[in-house]
């Protein structure tokens, strides 16, 4: 029995298959596949690393059962014929040799198939544009075509079993084809495949029976959206009935997710403000209704939450998705009682934000790059490295430089370490960024890095340290604004407020003007409103562009919150023309002017990279790397990946030329 988490690390038998623990790596689209849907070496390295990381079960990402009609992404896996079978065999062997059992998730995009490959997608019913009823979004499958789709799922299941997969999961959640048949929002047929709840379940139950006939006693999982959280959509009560039908049709495990893309996508891939473990009660209800093991998933980040879910009978297994991207060895570390060494997932959603293609992780630049050779520990032997700035990029750079053998010194102008992570964690609902800061500081405490706080470093000060290499991660500086009154005593900077470096001295009931409708301005508005202060948020841009640079799931939630907040008034397409003591003068796009009384004005008009020392260092012959916001204002993931790529570039310069034997 594990002394730390006895339930989480106890074995479980699934339809005759024994798993060594209750931890499952959830299926996630990696976009590592070949354009022909084939498994690539990058896949094998990625999944093998998670198997070595100690997970009892790994569920390989969604794999299309009919690429001709259901391909959802350009680099999606497919297994609709024997053409890609060998790649799956290699993948299965790698995962099993790493110590995990392995399932595959079968999927069809339905109406959400990618139009680049499926010019006119099909689903249960015809869908037309809300704006233009004459524009067809997707057509309906005929009854014969639906029966062919059932056969497609069965065929891919049979091929998966031949490849060596230990079990099958059907993706019946999140708005893809199977869920389109189940939900009233996607199925308005009146035939054997739709019309009432019983007939809407005909397609998934037919798939379940067909797959069961092909795979024998192997475990069969259905991943469902227990509640779509949409008017007229599937409810938890519907799902309590539906899972009974699935079990009768041969399903042996239910994987309990929620939400429907794109309309309730925040219930599929939650932003960090969502409470941890919020879906677990849904798993409990499905477990009670189905009478078979269930997998709980979604916003489970800490082992104590996972352990309690198993111990209290709310779930049988715990699936982790994004946390396995942040730390492939989550399970192994937690089993050893080393949770403090787990790189935490903050649910920042950088992995799905479009900032990365294919998928990787903001905090873990090796995710998706497991084929990269490790940076030799002798790279920096006898050399001194200086890192300027102790934000996420600087701290990551310092830790990697130390690991590469450099005598590493990190210099921070403030009295504390963390940089932009502190400002990022300050707005309401973003405290999970503190987890990452705490992790980096913990890793720093175990390293040989020497940290210097309260040190403002210009080029001369850096040269005096006699470094062999310098990483400039100094972040940003204020962007000058030609605005009368901006230097007044009642004017504050949003970044400094969120950093805790500019006490605002305000009290509930007072008034503040926040000037800037970007992500920082919107967050600052919410920050003050949370303190009971009335906020007027002024943006020069239209309302549709509020927080436009924010990650899309978080942006949807943020804009929704601030527009509904009674303590926040939003004025768009409006400019501040002058700031005086206790007032601001405004001008709208139509030329109308007005005066607004306020106790403080907070400027959130963007910042510029801080890297002025670089030119002098380069002129002196010092190897200099500019990373993070010092290079280009971006996100935490940009800074961390910049650091990793810079260090890899340094090692690449020392690789000896070699030739292949062939």
Helices and strands as residue ranges (DSSP letters): E 12-14, E 17-19, E 23-25, H 41-52, E 57-64, H 67-70, E 77-78, G 82-84, H 85-97, E 101-107, G 110-112, E 122-123, E 127-128, E 136-140, H 143-163, E 167-172, H 177-182, H 197-200, H 202-215, E 219-225, H 236-248, E 253-257, G 265-267, H 280-290, E 293-297, H 303-311, E 317-320, H 322-326, H 330-335, G 339-341, G 350-352, E 384-388, H 392-403, E 407-412, H 420-426, H 432-446, E 450-453, H 459-464, E 469-472, E 476-478, E 491-493, H 494-499, E 511-515, H 519-529, E 534-538, G 543-545, H 552-564, E 568-571, E 574-580, E 583-588, E 593-597, E 600-603, E 607-609, H 614-619, E 623-626, G 628-630, H 636-652
